[in-house]
Amino acid sequence: MSNSTISKDVLDFLKELSKNNNKDWFEQHKPTFKTHEKAVKSFFETIKDGLNHHDEIEKMKMFRIYRDVRFSKNKTPYKTHLSASFSRLGAHLRGGYYIHIMPGGSFLATGFWDPNKEDLFRIRKELEMDASEFREVINEKSFKEIWGDLAGDAVKTAPKGFDKEHPDIDLIRKKQFIFVRNFSDKEVLSDSFAQEVDKSFRAIRPYFDLMSDILTTNLNGESLL
């Protein structure tokens, strides 16, 4: 049976982990962690089931608690959050969903976090040619009420080959095309959190539909699939 809520015990455990982020403490409390991990994974499965009512999800990936510290200055061995991503099905459905559960820092993220070179160039060329439909989608009132403004890193002036004086350079400069929605601990622990996650992910679909159309066609609108 899937789990439709996040327990306060989960957030309390993650708080304790952040204070005791070492192998000895974690090994002593590993059975408790496994219980919470299983419960949160069940919650993520509930989110996946909801997504499949209005989208097509190929797979859900719950990320491991262990940090890769090889190239990091932060050598603490464990993450202090639990998270999962949901991949859409097939080459024709672009964009991805992400959920992050962390005391004082829970959020949802959607969009294009690390587009490959070809996809990034294609998006930028579309915006260079005509960004009006893109702006219309992301500025729609009900969309903006849930997701706010477009987020993500950008280059400082203009990408190579693009005019820094272009009227839509604020969009063309972007290296990431993502939206983030933050949640308080109270919201995460509420009985309606799963429904709010689903509502948020459902609201992103006009953006995904537009971006999928862009990334599966050339500048003449001809299919690349």
Secondary structure in CASP SS format (residue, H / E / C, confidence):
PFRMAT SS
TARGET T0000
AUTHOR 0000-0000-0000
METHOD secondary structure of the structure
MODEL  1
M C 1.00
S C 1.00
N C 1.00
S C 1.00
T C 1.00
I C 1.00
S C 1.00
K H 1.00
D H 1.00
V H 1.00
L H 1.00
D H 1.00
F H 1.00
L H 1.00
K H 1.00
E H 1.00
L H 1.00
S H 1.00
K H 1.00
N C 1.00
N C 1.00
N C 1.00
K H 1.00
D H 1.00
W H 1.00
F H 1.00
E H 1.00
Q H 1.00
H C 1.00
K H 1.00
P H 1.00
T H 1.00
F H 1.00
K H 1.00
T H 1.00
H H 1.00
E H 1.00
K H 1.00
A H 1.00
V H 1.00
K H 1.00
S H 1.00
F H 1.00
F H 1.00
E H 1.00
T H 1.00
I H 1.00
K H 1.00
D H 1.00
G H 1.00
L H 1.00
N C 1.00
H C 1.00
H C 1.00
D C 1.00
E C 1.00
I E 1.00
E E 1.00
K E 1.00
M E 1.00
K E 1.00
M E 1.00
F C 1.00
R C 1.00
I C 1.00
Y E 1.00
R C 1.00
D C 1.00
V C 1.00
R C 1.00
F C 1.00
S C 1.00
K C 1.00
N C 1.00
K C 1.00
T C 1.00
P C 1.00
Y E 1.00
K C 1.00
T C 1.00
H C 1.00
L E 1.00
S E 1.00
A E 1.00
S E 1.00
F E 1.00
S E 1.00
R E 1.00
L C 1.00
G C 1.00
A C 1.00
H C 1.00
L C 1.00
R C 1.00
G C 1.00
G E 1.00
Y E 1.00
Y E 1.00
I E 1.00
H E 1.00
I E 1.00
M C 1.00
P C 1.00
G C 1.00
G C 1.00
S E 1.00
F E 1.00
L E 1.00
A E 1.00
T E 1.00
G E 1.00
F E 1.00
W C 1.00
D C 1.00
P C 1.00
N C 1.00
K H 1.00
E H 1.00
D H 1.00
L H 1.00
F H 1.00
R H 1.00
I H 1.00
R H 1.00
K H 1.00
E H 1.00
L H 1.00
E H 1.00
M H 1.00
D C 1.00
A C 1.00
S H 1.00
E H 1.00
F H 1.00
R H 1.00
E H 1.00
V H 1.00
I H 1.00
N C 1.00
E C 1.00
K H 1.00
S H 1.00
F H 1.00
K H 1.00
E H 1.00
I H 1.00
W H 1.00
G C 1.00
D C 1.00
L C 1.00
A E 1.00
G C 1.00
D C 1.00
A E 1.00
V C 1.00
K C 1.00
T C 1.00
A C 1.00
P C 1.00
K C 1.00
G C 1.00
F C 1.00
D C 1.00
K C 1.00
E C 1.00
H C 1.00
P C 1.00
D C 1.00
I H 1.00
D H 1.00
L H 1.00
I H 1.00
R C 1.00
K E 1.00
K C 1.00
Q C 1.00
F E 1.00
I E 1.00
F E 1.00
V E 1.00
R E 1.00
N E 1.00
F E 1.00
S C 1.00
D H 1.00
K H 1.00
E H 1.00
V H 1.00
L H 1.00
S C 1.00
D C 1.00
S C 1.00
F H 1.00
A H 1.00
Q H 1.00
E H 1.00
V H 1.00
D H 1.00
K H 1.00
S H 1.00
F H 1.00
R H 1.00
A H 1.00
I C 1.00
R H 1.00
P H 1.00
Y H 1.00
F H 1.00
D H 1.00
L H 1.00
M H 1.00
S H 1.00
D H 1.00
I H 1.00
L H 1.00
T C 1.00
T E 1.00
N C 1.00
L C 1.00
N C 1.00
G C 1.00
E C 1.00
S E 1.00
L C 1.00
L C 1.00
END
